[in-house]
Amino acid sequence: MRTKKNTTTDKSIDPDEAPHLDREWFERAEIWHGNKLIRPGRPKSVARKEAVSLRLDPEVLDYFRNQGPGWQSRINAALRKAAGLRR
């Protein structure tokens, strides 16, 4: 009769050798709710935006990019205003 091979090794772990749980460790930690991984960050919007390829003049891009982060949202707002659309 074959016996089952023991694939695990019982190694005692010294608690003094445990990793230090600092703020950075917790920021990188994954959060699970049951079997579902909870992703950090902004929740998905109901009105999702569509990725497109658009060719714009370099001066237009420079204008919006030089205003800092959020330049794509500002371009979107300018296009909505030009189209007469409200949010």
N, C-alpha and C positions, 0 to 999 in steps of 0.2 A: 504494500500500500504506500502510495506517495504521500509524503507530508508536505504541507504548505511551507514554502520558503518565506522566512521572515524578512520583509523588505524594509522594515523600519528599524532604525537603531535608536535605542533609548539613550539620549545624551542629556545629562543634566545641564541646565543653563544657569550660570551664575547671575543673579539679579543685578550685580554691580556692573556686568558687561552689557546690560540692556541699553539700547540707543536712547539718547536724550531726546525727550519729546518737547521740542521748542515750538514757537509760533510758526516757523517755516514748515515744520513737519506737519502741523495741523492744516496749514494752508494748502499743502499738496495732497492731503488725505482725500480718499474717495468716500462719498456718503451714499449708503445703500438703504433703500426702503423696501424691504422684502427682497425680491429678485431684480428690482429696478434701480439702476444707477442714477442718482440725482445729479444732474450737471449744474455746476455753479454758473452764475451770471444771469443775464437778463432772460426772462421767460420768452418763449416764442410768441410773436405777435399773431393776432387773428388775421390782420391784413398784411400778409407777408409781401416783401418787395421782391421783384424779379431782377436777376442779374442779367445785364445786357452789355454788349460791346458797343461803345459809342466813340466816335472820333470828334475831338474838340480841339480848338485852337490852343496852342501852348500858353498864350497870354491868359486865356480863360481859366485854364487849369492852375496856372501860377497865382492868379488872383484869389481863387478859392483855397488853394493849398497854403498860401502865405497867411491865411487867417487862422490856421491851426487845426487841431483835430476836429472832426465833424464836417470836413469840407464836402464830402459826398452828400451828406444830409442837407447842407446849404445849397448845393446844386439842385437837389431834388425840390427843395422849397422854392427856389427861383423858377424852376420849370413849372411847378404847380401854380405859382402866381401868374406866370406868363400865359398859362393855359386857362386861367380863370377858375381854377379848382380850389375848393376849400377843404380844410382838414377838420 
